[in-house]
Amino acid sequence: MNIPNLLVVPFPVQGHVNPLMNFSQKMVEHGCKITFVNSEFIHKRVMSSVAKQESLEESPTIKLVSIPDGLEPDDDRSDLGKLCDSVLSTMPSMLEKLIEDIYVNSGDKITCIVADVIMGWALEVGRKLGIKGTLFWTASAAMFALEYNIPKLIQDGIIDSHGFPITKETFQISPSMPSMDTEAIWWSKVYNPTTEKKIFKYLVHCMQHSNLAKWYICNTTCELEPSALSCVPKLLPVGPLLRSYDNTNVIARSLGQFWEEDHSCIDWLNQQPHCSVFYVAFGSFTLFDQNQFNELALGLDLNNRPFLWVVRQDNKMIYPSEFLGSKGKIVGWTPQLKVLNHPSIACFVTHCGWNSIIEGLSSGVPFLCWPYFTDQFHNRNYICDELKIGLRLNSGENGLVSRWEIKKKLDQLMDDEQIRTRSLELKEKVMNNIAGGESSENISRVVNWLKS
């Protein structure tokens, strides 16, 4: 039987590289070869965060390659509008050249392109070269249904032709799905109208190629999002896609990471009482101003319980002079799934990025939700209102989440046994998908199609 050789193309940010790398490693377990295409900027970050880089080339199953994203090294890649423009004008021709070079240099033929939905243009490159394709969605099925139905949202007067909400009322994508608030329209949650217009235009362009995909693969499960999945028949749940920490190969474990993980936090967690530690982590994009950073630090102090707080290496904030932090440990980046599964963790204070939600659900921990942008507001509502396994943090009149609000909600979460029980019940349902459940069957369907 032929060995499928997949070209995997993530959007160049941490929250998209990670799940596509987890999916790639799952495909390797099923006998596939992977060529993983990062932008040059991201490729350098991944390589520098991995120890023993020279061994990477020896991996016979996952080969890391890169193409330029068109921006200068010191350009601001957190300006998503600028990044989308540059990706679209530079990367398609570079991807085509890469595929041709792979064949010329090694005789390897790419058998399928697995493109991030927001790199959907890659399927058009594949069509030109006679390569089949499928799309991978890194957020929730509900958010895919929303993006998939952009033409309908315009037609129904929910959004205008630039993607901005017209109405303040709730709306339904289909009768089977719960009503959504216009807050769910995630591309209008980037806080800059010019950027939002660019992102929306880019999304529409990427979705034009969705008909070239055999399937849309999504890191979710049927138990989590039955109505959203029924709304898009080609959407296959394959979640939860989780990193394996059993792998003795440090490199294989670290391929999708931008920052070096601090494993000393596990030794620290081993010394804490069962179910006592607040884990505080806001992903790779969230930025606080100094006032909000102060309130968070002092709110953690007020609780007088142990906390593990991830403060990224690119953080420019200064700790307030009153901050003791004596009960806590502060690290630059963690092996997050390992942390969340640790018995000493009591709850997860999170920005509600979908990867963090999936990891939290798979670990059975309650959530304290503090969204930053895009789909995170919808994810918060889903966690708190539908699944009822978390609480939301509310900001005051000055726009800040106060230290007292943080203390109050953490106390509330610690005292609520029902939330904890629901979290553990949901964990069991979600995890059943991995060992022979529906997600596992869907992975087999994809592999069989690739091998046919």
C-alpha positions as CSV (number, residue, x, y, z in Angstrom):
1,M,0.0,0.0,0.0
2,N,1.3,3.5,-0.8
3,I,2.5,5.7,2.0
4,P,0.6,9.0,2.0
5,N,2.9,12.1,1.9
6,L,1.0,15.0,3.3
7,L,1.9,18.7,3.0
8,V,0.5,20.5,6.1
9,V,0.1,24.3,5.9
10,P,-0.9,26.1,9.1
11,F,-1.6,29.8,9.4
12,P,1.6,31.3,10.9
13,V,0.6,31.8,14.6
14,Q,1.1,29.5,17.6
15,G,-2.6,28.7,18.1
16,H,-2.8,27.3,14.6
17,V,0.6,25.6,14.3
18,N,0.0,23.6,17.5
19,P,-3.2,21.7,16.6
20,L,-1.9,21.0,13.0
21,M,1.2,19.6,14.5
22,N,-0.8,17.4,16.9
23,F,-2.9,16.2,13.8
24,S,0.3,15.6,11.9
25,Q,1.7,13.4,14.7
26,K,-1.6,11.5,14.7
27,M,-1.2,10.9,10.9
28,V,2.4,9.7,11.5
29,E,1.0,7.1,13.9
30,H,-1.2,5.9,11.0
31,G,1.7,5.4,8.6
32,C,1.8,8.8,6.8
33,K,4.8,11.0,6.0
34,I,4.5,14.8,6.7
35,T,6.1,17.8,5.2
36,F,5.1,20.6,7.6
37,V,5.3,24.1,6.1
38,N,5.8,27.1,8.4
39,S,6.6,30.6,7.4
40,E,10.4,31.3,7.7
41,F,9.8,33.6,10.7
42,I,7.8,30.9,12.6
43,H,10.2,28.1,11.5
44,K,13.2,30.0,13.1
45,R,11.2,30.3,16.4
46,V,10.2,26.7,16.5
47,M,13.8,25.6,15.7
48,S,15.3,27.9,18.4
49,S,12.9,26.6,21.1
50,V,13.9,22.9,20.5
51,A,17.0,21.4,22.0
52,K,19.4,19.4,19.7
53,Q,18.1,21.0,16.6
54,E,20.6,19.1,14.4
55,S,18.6,15.9,14.9
56,L,15.5,17.3,13.4
57,E,16.6,16.5,9.8
58,E,16.9,12.9,10.8
59,S,13.1,12.4,11.5
60,P,11.9,10.2,8.6
61,T,8.2,11.1,9.2
62,I,7.9,14.8,9.9
63,K,10.1,17.2,7.9
64,L,10.0,20.8,8.8
65,V,10.3,23.2,5.9
66,S,9.6,27.0,5.4
67,I,8.6,29.6,2.9
68,P,8.7,33.4,3.4
69,D,5.5,35.2,4.6
70,G,6.6,38.4,2.7
71,L,7.1,40.6,5.8
72,E,10.4,42.0,7.0
73,P,12.0,40.3,10.1
74,D,11.2,43.2,12.4
75,D,7.6,43.7,11.1
76,D,4.8,43.3,13.6
77,R,3.2,39.9,12.9
78,S,0.5,40.5,15.6
79,D,-1.0,43.0,13.1
80,L,-3.2,40.3,11.6
81,G,-4.5,42.5,8.8
82,K,-1.0,43.2,7.6
83,L,-0.1,39.5,8.0
84,C,-3.1,38.3,6.0
85,D,-2.3,40.7,3.1
86,S,1.3,39.6,3.0
87,V,0.5,35.9,3.2
88,L,-1.8,36.1,0.3
89,S,0.5,38.1,-1.9
90,T,3.6,36.0,-1.2
91,M,2.9,32.5,0.0
92,P,0.9,30.9,-2.9
93,S,3.7,31.2,-5.5
94,M,6.3,30.1,-2.9
95,L,4.2,27.1,-1.9
96,E,3.9,26.0,-5.6
97,K,7.7,26.4,-6.0
98,L,8.3,24.4,-2.8
99,I,6.2,21.4,-4.0
100,E,8.0,21.4,-7.3
101,D,11.4,21.6,-5.5
102,I,10.5,18.7,-3.2
103,Y,9.8,16.5,-6.2
104,V,12.9,17.6,-8.2
105,N,15.3,17.2,-5.2
106,S,14.0,14.0,-3.6
107,G,11.5,12.5,-6.1
108,D,8.9,12.7,-3.3
109,K,5.4,13.3,-4.6
110,I,3.0,15.1,-2.3
111,T,-0.2,13.1,-2.2
112,C,-2.5,15.5,-0.3
113,I,-2.4,19.1,1.0
114,V,-3.9,19.6,4.5
115,A,-4.4,23.3,4.7
116,D,-5.6,25.4,7.7
117,V,-9.0,26.8,6.6
118,I,-7.5,30.3,6.8
119,M,-4.8,29.1,4.4
120,G,-7.5,27.8,2.0
121,W,-5.8,29.2,-1.0
122,A,-3.3,26.3,-0.7
123,L,-5.9,24.0,-2.1
124,E,-6.0,26.1,-5.3
125,V,-2.2,25.6,-5.5
126,G,-2.9,21.9,-5.1
127,R,-5.6,21.8,-7.8
128,K,-3.1,23.4,-10.3
129,L,-0.6,20.7,-9.5
130,G,-3.1,17.8,-9.5
131,I,-2.9,17.2,-5.7
132,K,-6.0,16.5,-3.7
133,G,-6.7,18.5,-0.5
134,T,-8.6,18.7,2.7
135,L,-9.1,21.6,5.2
136,F,-8.3,21.7,8.9
137,W,-10.2,24.1,11.2
138,T,-8.4,25.1,14.4
139,A,-11.3,26.6,16.3
140,S,-14.8,25.3,17.3
141,A,-17.3,23.7,14.9
142,A,-19.7,26.6,15.8
143,M,-17.2,29.1,14.5
144,F,-16.6,27.1,11.3
145,A,-20.4,27.0,10.7
146,L,-20.4,30.8,11.2
147,E,-17.6,31.4,8.7
148,Y,-19.0,28.8,6.3
149,N,-22.3,30.7,6.3
150,I,-20.9,34.2,5.6
151,P,-22.9,34.6,2.3
152,K,-26.1,33.7,4.3
153,L,-25.2,36.2,7.1
154,I,-24.9,39.0,4.5
155,Q,-28.1,37.9,2.8
156,D,-30.0,37.8,6.1
157,G,-28.8,41.3,7.1
158,I,-26.8,40.0,10.1
159,I,-23.5,41.5,8.7
160,D,-22.6,44.0,6.0
161,S,-20.4,43.3,3.0
162,H,-17.3,44.1,5.1
163,G,-18.3,41.6,7.8
164,F,-19.4,44.1,10.4
165,P,-22.6,43.2,12.5
166,I,-25.6,45.3,11.3
167,T,-28.0,44.1,14.0
168,K,-27.6,43.9,17.8
169,E,-30.1,41.1,18.1
170,T,-29.3,37.4,18.4
171,F,-29.4,35.2,15.3
172,Q,-29.4,31.5,14.3
173,I,-27.3,29.9,11.6
174,S,-29.6,27.0,11.4
175,P,-32.7,25.8,13.3
176,S,-30.6,23.0,15.0
177,M,-28.1,25.5,16.4
178,P,-28.5,27.6,19.5
179,S,-28.9,31.3,19.0
180,M,-25.7,33.4,18.7
181,D,-25.0,36.9,19.9
182,T,-23.3,39.2,17.4
183,E,-20.4,39.0,19.9
184,A,-19.8,35.6,18.2
185,I,-18.8,37.2,14.9
186,W,-15.2,36.7,15.7
187,W,-13.5,38.6,12.8
188,S,-15.1,41.8,14.2
189,K,-13.4,41.3,17.6
190,V,-9.9,42.5,16.6
191,Y,-10.5,46.1,17.8
192,N,-9.4,47.9,14.7
193,P,-11.9,48.4,11.8
194,T,-9.2,48.6,9.1
195,T,-7.7,45.4,10.3
196,E,-11.1,43.7,10.7
197,K,-12.0,44.6,7.0
198,K,-8.7,43.1,5.8
199,I,-9.2,39.9,7.8
200,F,-12.8,39.5,6.6
201,K,-11.7,40.0,3.0
202,Y,-9.0,37.4,3.5
203,L,-11.4,34.9,5.1
204,V,-13.9,35.3,2.2
205,H,-11.0,34.6,-0.3
206,C,-9.9,31.5,1.6
207,M,-13.5,30.1,1.8
208,Q,-13.8,30.4,-2.0
209,H,-11.6,27.3,-2.3
210,S,-13.5,25.3,0.3
211,N,-15.3,23.3,-2.4
212,L,-11.9,21.7,-3.3
213,A,-11.7,20.0,0.1
214,K,-12.8,16.4,0.6
215,W,-13.5,17.1,4.2
216,Y,-13.2,19.9,6.8
217,I,-11.4,18.4,9.8
218,C,-12.1,19.9,13.2
219,N,-10.6,19.6,16.7
220,T,-13.9,18.9,18.5
221,T,-16.2,16.0,19.3
222,C,-19.8,15.1,18.7
223,E,-20.7,15.4,22.4
224,L,-19.3,18.9,22.6
225,E,-21.0,20.4,19.5
226,P,-23.6,18.1,18.0
227,S,-25.8,20.9,16.5
228,A,-22.9,22.8,14.8
229,L,-21.5,19.5,13.3
230,S,-24.9,18.6,11.9
231,C,-25.1,22.1,10.2
232,V,-22.0,21.3,8.0
233,P,-22.1,17.6,6.8
234,K,-18.5,17.6,5.5
235,L,-17.2,18.7,8.9
236,L,-15.4,15.8,10.6
237,P,-14.7,15.9,14.4
238,V,-11.3,14.3,15.2
239,G,-10.8,15.7,18.7
240,P,-9.5,16.0,21.2
241,L,-6.1,16.3,19.4
242,L,-3.6,16.3,22.3
243,R,0.1,16.3,22.6
244,S,1.7,13.1,23.8
245,Y,4.2,13.5,26.7
246,D,4.9,9.7,26.6
247,N,7.2,10.3,23.6
248,T,10.8,9.9,24.8
249,N,11.9,12.0,21.8
250,V,12.1,15.6,23.1
251,I,12.2,17.0,19.6
252,A,9.0,15.2,18.5
253,R,7.3,16.6,21.6
254,S,8.4,20.2,20.9
255,L,7.9,20.6,17.2
256,G,5.0,23.0,17.4
257,Q,6.3,25.2,20.3
258,F,7.5,28.8,19.9
259,W,8.8,29.1,23.4
260,E,10.9,26.7,25.5
261,E,8.8,25.0,28.1
262,D,9.8,25.3,31.8
263,H,9.4,21.8,33.2
264,S,10.5,22.9,36.7
265,C,6.8,23.8,37.2
266,I,5.9,20.1,37.4
267,D,8.3,19.6,40.3
268,W,6.8,22.6,42.0
269,L,3.2,21.2,41.4
270,N,4.3,17.9,42.9
271,Q,4.8,19.7,46.2
272,Q,1.3,21.3,46.3
273,P,-1.8,19.9,47.9
274,H,-4.4,18.1,45.8
275,C,-6.7,20.5,43.9
276,S,-5.2,23.6,45.4
277,V,-3.4,25.5,42.6
278,F,-4.9,28.1,40.2
279,Y,-3.3,27.8,36.8
280,V,-3.2,31.1,35.0
281,A,-2.3,31.2,31.3
282,F,-3.5,33.5,28.5
283,G,-2.0,31.9,25.3
284,S,0.4,33.4,22.8
285,F,-1.4,36.6,21.8
286,T,-3.0,38.2,24.9
287,L,-1.5,41.5,26.1
288,F,-2.5,43.4,29.2
289,D,-1.8,47.0,29.9
290,Q,0.1,47.8,33.1
291,N,-3.1,48.6,35.1
292,Q,-4.7,45.3,34.3
293,F,-1.5,43.4,34.9
294,N,-1.3,45.0,38.4
295,E,-4.9,44.0,39.2
296,L,-4.3,40.4,38.1
297,A,-1.1,40.1,40.2
298,L,-2.7,41.6,43.3
299,G,-5.9,39.5,42.7
300,L,-3.7,36.3,42.9
301,D,-2.1,37.6,46.1
302,L,-5.5,38.3,47.7
303,N,-6.6,34.7,47.3
304,N,-3.7,33.5,49.5
305,R,-3.6,30.1,47.7
306,P,-0.9,28.6,45.4
307,F,-0.9,29.7,41.8
308,L,1.1,28.9,38.7
309,W,1.1,31.9,36.4
310,V,2.5,31.9,32.8
311,V,4.0,35.3,32.0
312,R,5.4,35.1,28.5
313,Q,9.0,36.1,27.8
314,D,7.8,38.9,25.6
315,N,5.9,40.5,28.5
316,K,7.0,44.1,29.1
317,M,4.9,44.7,32.3
318,I,6.4,45.5,35.7
319,Y,5.1,43.7,38.8
320,P,3.4,46.1,41.2
321,S,5.5,46.9,44.2
322,E,2.9,45.5,46.6
323,F,2.9,42.1,44.8
324,L,4.3,39.4,47.1
325,G,3.7,36.4,44.9
326,S,5.1,34.2,47.7
327,K,2.4,31.5,47.3
328,G,3.0,31.2,43.5
329,K,5.4,30.2,40.8
330,I,5.8,32.3,37.6
331,V,7.2,30.8,34.5
332,G,7.6,31.9,30.8
333,W,5.8,28.9,29.2
334,T,4.6,25.5,30.4
335,P,3.9,22.0,29.1
336,Q,0.3,23.0,29.4
337,L,-1.5,19.7,29.0
338,K,0.8,18.1,31.5
339,V,0.1,20.9,33.9
340,L,-3.7,20.8,33.5
341,N,-3.7,17.0,34.2
342,H,-1.7,17.4,37.4
343,P,-3.8,16.4,40.5
344,S,-2.8,19.7,42.3
345,I,-4.6,21.9,39.7
346,A,-7.9,23.3,41.0
347,C,-9.0,25.5,38.0
348,F,-7.8,27.1,34.8
349,V,-7.8,30.9,34.4
350,T,-7.8,31.3,30.6
351,H,-8.2,33.5,27.6
352,C,-10.6,30.8,26.2
353,G,-8.6,30.1,23.0
354,W,-10.0,26.8,21.5
355,N,-6.8,24.8,22.0
356,S,-6.8,25.7,25.7
357,I,-10.5,24.9,26.0
358,I,-9.9,21.5,24.4
359,E,-6.9,20.8,26.8
360,G,-8.9,22.0,29.8
361,L,-12.0,19.9,28.9
362,S,-9.7,16.8,28.4
363,S,-8.3,17.4,31.9
364,G,-11.6,17.9,33.6
365,V,-10.8,21.3,35.2
366,P,-13.3,24.1,35.8
367,F,-12.6,27.4,33.9
368,L,-12.4,31.0,34.9
369,C,-12.9,32.8,31.6
370,W,-11.2,36.0,30.5
371,P,-11.4,36.3,26.7
372,Y,-9.1,38.6,24.8
373,F,-10.3,38.7,21.1
374,T,-11.8,36.8,18.1
375,D,-13.6,33.6,18.9
376,Q,-12.7,33.6,22.6
377,F,-15.9,35.5,23.6
378,H,-18.1,32.8,22.0
379,N,-16.0,30.1,23.7
380,R,-16.5,31.8,27.1
381,N,-20.3,32.0,26.6
382,Y,-20.3,28.3,25.6
383,I,-18.3,27.2,28.6
384,C,-20.3,29.3,31.1
385,D,-23.8,29.2,29.6
386,E,-24.1,25.9,27.7
387,L,-21.7,23.5,29.3
388,K,-21.9,25.2,32.7
389,I,-18.3,24.3,33.7
390,G,-16.9,27.7,34.3
391,L,-17.5,31.3,35.4
392,R,-16.8,34.6,33.7
393,L,-14.8,37.5,34.9
394,N,-16.5,40.9,34.5
395,S,-14.8,44.2,34.1
396,G,-15.9,47.3,36.1
397,E,-16.9,50.8,34.8
398,N,-13.2,51.6,34.2
399,G,-12.9,48.7,31.9
400,L,-10.6,46.7,34.2
401,V,-11.2,43.3,35.8
402,S,-10.5,44.2,39.5
403,R,-8.4,42.3,42.0
404,W,-11.6,41.9,44.1
405,E,-13.5,40.4,41.1
406,I,-10.7,37.9,40.6
407,K,-10.7,36.9,44.2
408,K,-14.5,36.6,44.4
409,K,-14.8,34.4,41.3
410,L,-11.9,32.2,42.3
411,D,-13.5,31.6,45.7
412,Q,-16.8,30.9,44.0
413,L,-15.2,28.4,41.7
414,M,-13.4,26.6,44.5
415,D,-16.7,26.3,46.5
416,D,-18.8,25.0,43.5
417,E,-18.8,21.2,43.6
418,Q,-21.4,21.0,40.8
419,I,-19.1,22.7,38.3
420,R,-16.3,20.3,39.2
421,T,-18.6,17.3,38.9
422,R,-19.8,18.5,35.4
423,S,-16.2,19.1,34.3
424,L,-15.2,15.5,35.2
425,E,-18.3,14.0,33.6
426,L,-17.6,16.0,30.4
427,K,-13.9,14.9,30.5
428,E,-14.9,11.3,30.4
429,K,-17.2,11.8,27.4
430,V,-14.6,13.8,25.5
431,M,-11.8,11.4,26.1
432,N,-13.9,8.4,25.0
433,N,-13.5,9.7,21.5
434,I,-9.8,8.9,21.4
435,A,-9.9,5.1,22.1
436,G,-12.1,3.7,19.4
437,G,-14.8,6.4,19.6
438,E,-16.2,8.6,16.8
439,S,-13.2,10.8,16.4
440,S,-10.9,7.8,16.2
441,E,-13.2,6.3,13.5
442,N,-13.0,9.6,11.6
443,I,-9.2,9.6,11.7
444,S,-9.4,6.1,10.1
445,R,-11.7,7.4,7.4
446,V,-9.3,10.1,6.5
447,V,-6.3,7.7,6.5
448,N,-8.2,5.2,4.3
449,W,-9.1,8.0,1.9
450,L,-5.4,9.1,1.8
451,K,-4.2,5.6,1.1
452,S,-6.8,4.8,-1.6
